[in-house]
Amino acid sequence: MTRRIGAVVGLFAVALLAAGSLSFAAQETKKDSEVATEYKSEARQLREKAEHHRKLAAIYKTRTPMKGSGSYVNVAQHCEKLAKYYDDAAKEADAVSSELSKQ
């Protein structure tokens, strides 16, 4: 009984590995131009997220907490940091897209 369970688990693991390998192989067969297009699309989405966070930061900079004391400075800074991270990620995605487009 234990051997059967072990054999079934082993076969299942092999099947998962094979499926993963096939999935990876399918990814490798994509043309560089297709992958470049995907990276270009990702860059556009990242820039949209960056812009969204810049708008949020601007809103939080002008907002006053309900109790009248304190501020949303930390939240605004958080949004600005995220906007910068998204912009940087978009630049990297553009660079990869450009590199793949050359090949």
Buried (B, 14 or more C-beta within 10 A) or exposed (E): EEEEEEEEEEEEEEEEEEEEEEEEEEEEEEEEEEBBBBBBEBBEEBBEBBEBBBEBBEEBBEEEEEEEEEEBEEBBEBBBEBBEBBBEBBEBBBEBBEEBBEE
